Amino acid sequence: MAISEIGKNALTVLEKRYLAKDEEGNVVETVEEMFRRVADTIAAVDAKYDNTVNTKEVSDEFFELMTSLRFLPNSPTLMNAGRTLGQLSACFVLPVEDSMEGIFDSVKNAALIHKSGGGTGFSFSRLRQSGSAVRSTGGVASGPVSFMKVFNSATEAVKQGGTRRGANMGVLRVDHPDIIEFINCKADNKEITNFNISVGLTEAFMEAVENESDYDLIDPKTKQVVGHESAVKVFDMIVDHAWKNGEPGIIFLDRLNRDNVTPTVGEIESTNPCGEQPLLPYESCNLGSINLVKMLRKTLTGYEFDFGLLEETVKQAVHFLDNVIDANNYPLEKIAETTRASRKIGLGVMGWADALLLMGIPYDSEEAVDLADKVMGFINNTGHAASATLAVKRGPFPLFEVSTLKDGEPVRNATITTIAPTGTLSIIAGCSSGVEPVFAYAFIRNIMDNTEMTEANPVLAEKLKELGLYNEELLKKIVSEGTVAHCEEIPPAVRRVFVCAHDIKPEAHVNMQAAFQRHTDNAVSKTVNFPKEATKNDVREVYIRAYKDGCKGVTIYRDGSREEQVLNIGAVNREGGAAPAAAGAAAAGYGHIEPRPRPAVTKGFTEKMKIGCGSLYVTTNYDENGICEVFTSTGKAGGCPSQSEATARLVSVALRSGISVNEVYDQLKGIRCPSTIRQQGMSCTSCPDAIAKVIMKVSKTIEESKEKGQEVSPAPEAFKVKNEKIAPAEVPATAGEIHACPECGSVVEHEGGCVICRNCGFSKCG
């Protein structure tokens, strides 16, 4: 494979997150070497089942499978296969028993999983409700939500010392007596930040919603009915909170257990952090995705799927993923035993939206839904056939005889297919993520020579060039609009095909999810993106539709919903926009200054500062009114992330409230940290001092540029620290809300039940 086949963004992500590094953090592995490392490690498993096999040939097959970008395994496999850690699974589910010992065993086990780079799902439904008696101590129970906060704090501590952030899913059954407290627990975005949460809905509850009747609340300890609640009230509360900030999501527990192939072993209580992989307690799953763009072939009239190539790719991918189960170095022996007993794999897809674009099919059309049925049906059937072939050679999964599959053809794996989010994998593959529509078709990138480049989705760029319409002016219009829907220069037929996430009606999102779910063993991870003006009833209708259409869960995100609530600041005048900070201060009186809201589009720079315990990356973003926000990120060597983040947040609030940069600088400059004092040659005396220095440099640069009537750009001499190169932060722009990536300041996208930065590969879910 030539490096040229890997895009610039993909190479950046690989170097930052995947390629092996030495103790100083220098990359010591090429992209080819990474893929060869993975291929050799996974292929070596074949010798366990056939001592005559040529593992070099198998390795070459796996190497070509990955380097052709036809298929990629989940991130932990790419990162860790063939290396000391050797932990290859992306997701785990742990039980939370109703005892202090059981709870803190799970906290410990979760910490070990997060340390190894995995994410965890928990059901807190076994824990007795708040206020119930604890016989052993004579006290009262504090309830599931209080213990979720314990897990959250443990995750915070572990991720500060790790290289891959830990992520959690917290689930509570809708019939738990503490369900209302659970629904409310993330109303404040500052709370329980390391968890996605989902309410586990039952068929009985959904029937009660339809009948507008009460439903039973069940004591998890005694299994007795302890109360009743209005189903409509609880359902509307879920809808209300999801409308406000996207949480909680919902999963349909009875549906998950309907497809539980080993019910005698246990009940499915939870999923992984993105909602697509239901697992029994102590199970893990390794995932991988087929790039559907690579499954197309060009004909005289356009593109079509090459089902022969797709069949070959599915077979190779199932072989690869089954081998991963044996190659894996599990963080706990109990997880190793449980995972090997069912041998679940999760083969999914990515590049679906790009494939539709190339074929000229609108994402929100019946033709697209019909094609999804056909393609995923083929993948699922072929995957099961491949697993059956493996079972002939290697034997079925150990629990086969006590599974719901026992009367059919033996298969090697209890489950075969899953549609997972593919944020960073799709960046590497150069395609759209999972089964999501394209989020935005154009964005602005600041580059090293202080100029701006407008970049377009490659499929759109090719189409515009074909039509003779490709030009900078049109691309900038697409950026400002966030969609091509209103660009009259583009023919209507083309605009109809190139719809983005916010052009698509919510019901069309659900239709697509349901089509893929019909042919997926596990579940489909997808986010239904709503425009900002969507109503609570719109959300309610999507939840009802997802239930009726056979989905196993659904996650929604309303554009701008969290922007209005971050830290409960940036007070927005809902009637007529935001008042300037000075005017707000005058109107409210001294001591009641209201910061102006964060603008939708910003530009900015990121500077790497040497601090006593490693590196601190300071991103400073600005708009026409000056600096509006500051972000910090520590290097892998450590630092004080929470303190520097707190400082940056307060600086952002102060500057948007009209406090001068000079005043903020005076307060922060010269603060000294012992770790910095102990070392020579530091460019700053502490993290606050580093932030002060950077915002002052940016402020001076802005003022100088204004005086010269020029666009703001970094002054070459001003942005040098110890001869290190400082690159401008890349801040793409799209319509509506922009959440800045905490690592590079770029836009993040809500997709697949998670949050991903397609610029640097940051993922909220790890």
Summary of the structure (lengths in Angstrom):
residues: 766
radius of gyration: 26.1
end to end distance: 27.4
largest distance: 83.1
contacts: 2694
relative contact order: 0.09
helix: 41%
strand: 18%
